[in-house]
Amino acid sequence: MSLVLLANFCSHLQNATKARLGTTSVPSTRQILLVSLLLQSSGFISSVTRGSVLGPDEVYTPTTQENVSTRRIWLGLKYLDNEPVMSRLNMVSKPTKRIYVGYRDLKELAMGRDANYVKGLAPGEVMVVSTDRGIMEAREAAEMLLGGQLLCRVN
């Protein structure tokens, strides 16, 4: 799992929302796809589609060895009253300092309390956690009594 690619993804989305883009494309990796789908289910992104460098696919095209370098994930960004729904994306774990928490600390964070030098979640804020059962939102992982690596927070 590359935190460098995830950091580039976060900064790309933040720049795209500041530029008021309707759609944007990011590299096609499994980790970025899972985080994008989590952001879509949380209501920060309107659509997630696969495509090429030319645009989203009209018809499903499988990824093969021949076209893997040209595959992209196209994201539709959301705006409310001409303001971006996703205002800030911050990395919690950095490539040089990864932050892991247990399920007790994750529960504290989900309730809005600080834990392990990490500020608690504010209302409407989402924290992405990588657990042994996949990438999920912090509140969902706390309900399942799972800990893991804190990836990023979105509000």
Secondary structure as a PSIPRED ss2 file (coil, helix, strand):
# PSIPRED VFORMAT (PSIPRED V4.0)

   1 M C   1.000  0.000  0.000
   2 S C   1.000  0.000  0.000
   3 L H   0.000  1.000  0.000
   4 V H   0.000  1.000  0.000
   5 L H   0.000  1.000  0.000
   6 L H   0.000  1.000  0.000
   7 A H   0.000  1.000  0.000
   8 N H   0.000  1.000  0.000
   9 F H   0.000  1.000  0.000
  10 C H   0.000  1.000  0.000
  11 S H   0.000  1.000  0.000
  12 H H   0.000  1.000  0.000
  13 L H   0.000  1.000  0.000
  14 Q H   0.000  1.000  0.000
  15 N H   0.000  1.000  0.000
  16 A H   0.000  1.000  0.000
  17 T H   0.000  1.000  0.000
  18 K H   0.000  1.000  0.000
  19 A C   1.000  0.000  0.000
  20 R C   1.000  0.000  0.000
  21 L C   1.000  0.000  0.000
  22 G C   1.000  0.000  0.000
  23 T E   0.000  0.000  1.000
  24 T E   0.000  0.000  1.000
  25 S E   0.000  0.000  1.000
  26 V E   0.000  0.000  1.000
  27 P E   0.000  0.000  1.000
  28 S C   1.000  0.000  0.000
  29 T C   1.000  0.000  0.000
  30 R H   0.000  1.000  0.000
  31 Q H   0.000  1.000  0.000
  32 I H   0.000  1.000  0.000
  33 L H   0.000  1.000  0.000
  34 L H   0.000  1.000  0.000
  35 V H   0.000  1.000  0.000
  36 S H   0.000  1.000  0.000
  37 L H   0.000  1.000  0.000
  38 L H   0.000  1.000  0.000
  39 L H   0.000  1.000  0.000
  40 Q H   0.000  1.000  0.000
  41 S H   0.000  1.000  0.000
  42 S H   0.000  1.000  0.000
  43 G C   1.000  0.000  0.000
  44 F C   1.000  0.000  0.000
  45 I E   0.000  0.000  1.000
  46 S E   0.000  0.000  1.000
  47 S E   0.000  0.000  1.000
  48 V E   0.000  0.000  1.000
  49 T E   0.000  0.000  1.000
  50 R E   0.000  0.000  1.000
  51 G E   0.000  0.000  1.000
  52 S E   0.000  0.000  1.000
  53 V C   1.000  0.000  0.000
  54 L C   1.000  0.000  0.000
  55 G E   0.000  0.000  1.000
  56 P E   0.000  0.000  1.000
  57 D C   1.000  0.000  0.000
  58 E C   1.000  0.000  0.000
  59 V C   1.000  0.000  0.000
  60 Y C   1.000  0.000  0.000
  61 T C   1.000  0.000  0.000
  62 P C   1.000  0.000  0.000
  63 T C   1.000  0.000  0.000
  64 T C   1.000  0.000  0.000
  65 Q C   1.000  0.000  0.000
  66 E C   1.000  0.000  0.000
  67 N C   1.000  0.000  0.000
  68 V H   0.000  1.000  0.000
  69 S H   0.000  1.000  0.000
  70 T H   0.000  1.000  0.000
  71 R E   0.000  0.000  1.000
  72 R E   0.000  0.000  1.000
  73 I E   0.000  0.000  1.000
  74 W E   0.000  0.000  1.000
  75 L E   0.000  0.000  1.000
  76 G E   0.000  0.000  1.000
  77 L E   0.000  0.000  1.000
  78 K C   1.000  0.000  0.000
  79 Y E   0.000  0.000  1.000
  80 L E   0.000  0.000  1.000
  81 D C   1.000  0.000  0.000
  82 N C   1.000  0.000  0.000
  83 E E   0.000  0.000  1.000
  84 P E   0.000  0.000  1.000
  85 V C   1.000  0.000  0.000
  86 M C   1.000  0.000  0.000
  87 S C   1.000  0.000  0.000
  88 R C   1.000  0.000  0.000
  89 L E   0.000  0.000  1.000
  90 N E   0.000  0.000  1.000
  91 M E   0.000  0.000  1.000
  92 V C   1.000  0.000  0.000
  93 S C   1.000  0.000  0.000
  94 K C   1.000  0.000  0.000
  95 P C   1.000  0.000  0.000
  96 T C   1.000  0.000  0.000
  97 K C   1.000  0.000  0.000
  98 R C   1.000  0.000  0.000
  99 I C   1.000  0.000  0.000
 100 Y E   0.000  0.000  1.000
 101 V E   0.000  0.000  1.000
 102 G C   1.000  0.000  0.000
 103 Y H   0.000  1.000  0.000
 104 R H   0.000  1.000  0.000
 105 D H   0.000  1.000  0.000
 106 L H   0.000  1.000  0.000
 107 K H   0.000  1.000  0.000
 108 E H   0.000  1.000  0.000
 109 L H   0.000  1.000  0.000
 110 A H   0.000  1.000  0.000
 111 M C   1.000  0.000  0.000
 112 G C   1.000  0.000  0.000
 113 R C   1.000  0.000  0.000
 114 D C   1.000  0.000  0.000
 115 A E   0.000  0.000  1.000
 116 N C   1.000  0.000  0.000
 117 Y C   1.000  0.000  0.000
 118 V E   0.000  0.000  1.000
 119 K C   1.000  0.000  0.000
 120 G C   1.000  0.000  0.000
 121 L C   1.000  0.000  0.000
 122 A C   1.000  0.000  0.000
 123 P C   1.000  0.000  0.000
 124 G C   1.000  0.000  0.000
 125 E C   1.000  0.000  0.000
 126 V E   0.000  0.000  1.000
 127 M E   0.000  0.000  1.000
 128 V E   0.000  0.000  1.000
 129 V E   0.000  0.000  1.000
 130 S E   0.000  0.000  1.000
 131 T E   0.000  0.000  1.000
 132 D C   1.000  0.000  0.000
 133 R C   1.000  0.000  0.000
 134 G E   0.000  0.000  1.000
 135 I E   0.000  0.000  1.000
 136 M E   0.000  0.000  1.000
 137 E E   0.000  0.000  1.000
 138 A H   0.000  1.000  0.000
 139 R H   0.000  1.000  0.000
 140 E H   0.000  1.000  0.000
 141 A H   0.000  1.000  0.000
 142 A H   0.000  1.000  0.000
 143 E H   0.000  1.000  0.000
 144 M C   1.000  0.000  0.000
 145 L C   1.000  0.000  0.000
 146 L C   1.000  0.000  0.000
 147 G C   1.000  0.000  0.000
 148 G E   0.000  0.000  1.000
 149 Q E   0.000  0.000  1.000
 150 L E   0.000  0.000  1.000
 151 L E   0.000  0.000  1.000
 152 C E   0.000  0.000  1.000
 153 R E   0.000  0.000  1.000
 154 V E   0.000  0.000  1.000
 155 N C   1.000  0.000  0.000
